[in-house]
């Protein structure tokens, strides 16, 4: 069991430094630039979900490319909830001296909230709204506030600054934007021309014959 747990942890994205999977860096960029990136990439997630749900097969957003990999709607619900929870954690950190953040239970929420059955259009709209609300809360933070510590639970229990929470949230959105786009590319059906009916084919052949006679 311990070996399996270590293997699971090794697959998790990093929470410091550079993420090779999505290209996010915790060590570069200003607060304002990081927040702007977060809001823009949240909109990308929303647009990708909306476009897929409005396509020829709306249910592609609910398809898992593999049994243990979330679908696009599940990832989008997760991103939406991350934005809401992290905004509340900003408020908690400002209100308490040494906050202890309650675990989000990211895996439990998938089943408890029935992510796979949620309306993609509603999820997409809420995702953008929560991103803007998170951005508004993060943009006004002062240097001394960004340095405040709280006890964070993921991926291990450790003290983290409010500034780290902002960057970690931005990483979550960038990472899962990558996941959503990659999954939709795998499960979306290719656009192919509709087969011609026999009547249409006969009409085209007749028209072609008339053109030959006229020539």
Secondary structure, DSSP 8 states (H G I E B T S, - for coil): -HHHHHHHHHHS--SSSB-TTT--BTTSS-HHHHHHHHHHHHHHHHHHHHHHHTSS-GGGGG--SSTTS--HHHHHHHHHHHHHHHHHHHHHHHHSSSEE-----HHHHHHHTTGGGS-HHHHHHHHHHHHHHHHHHHHT--HHHHT-EEEE-SSS-EEEEHHHHHHHHHHHHHHHHHHHHHHHHHHS---------HHHHHHHHHHHHHHHHH-
